[in-house]
Amino acid sequence: MAKKKTTGRSKPRAKGEGSFRVRNGRVEYRFTYVDENDETIRKSVRGESELECYLKAEEVLKQVER
């Protein structure tokens, strides 16, 4: 029987938690949010580091809240 693959995480991601990945030497952060029409929107931001991406994502979410 084939061995079950694991993702390395011991529990599922929290609701709204994004994910990081490295593409073409840059870090990409993908996250979701719910807009004013109750539609789920998926966005991604790119930067040189995870911290830079996270800060950019916070800026996007602040603009959406307005």
N, C-alpha and C positions, 0 to 999 in steps of 0.2 A: 504494500500500500504506500502511496506517495506521502511524503512528509508535508504537513501543512506549513505554508509560508507565513512568516510573521512580519509585521511592519516595524518591529522594534519598540513599539509603544505598548505600555501595559494597560492603557485605558483609552477609550475614544476621545477625540478632541472635544473641547468645550464648544458650545454653540457660539458662533461668531469668531472663533479662533482661526486665524489664517495659516498659511503654510509657506515656507521658504523653499526655494530651489535655485540652483546655479545654472544659468544659461548663457552661453557665449562669454564666459568669464565675468559676468555680472550676476548679482543676486536679484531674484524676482520674488516679491511677496504677493500672494493672492489671498483675497479676503472677500467676504460677503457682507452685505448689509440690507436692511429693509427700508425702502423709500416711503414717501408720504402716501403712496397708493397701495401700500402693503405688498409690493412686489419685491422679490429677492433679486438683488443686483450683485454680480460678481465683478470685482475690479482687480487690477494688478498694477503694481508700481515697481520700478527697477532702480537700483542704485549700486554703489560700490560695496556696501556692507549691509548686514541685517538691520543694524541700528538705523542707518540712513533710510532704508525701505520702511521700517516701522514708523519713523517720524513723518515720512511722506504720506503714509496711510492715515495717520492721525489728522494731518492737514486736510486730506480729502474728506474724511468723515466730518470734520468741523464745518467745511463748506456745504456739505449735504444737509447738515442740521439746520442751516439758516432758512 
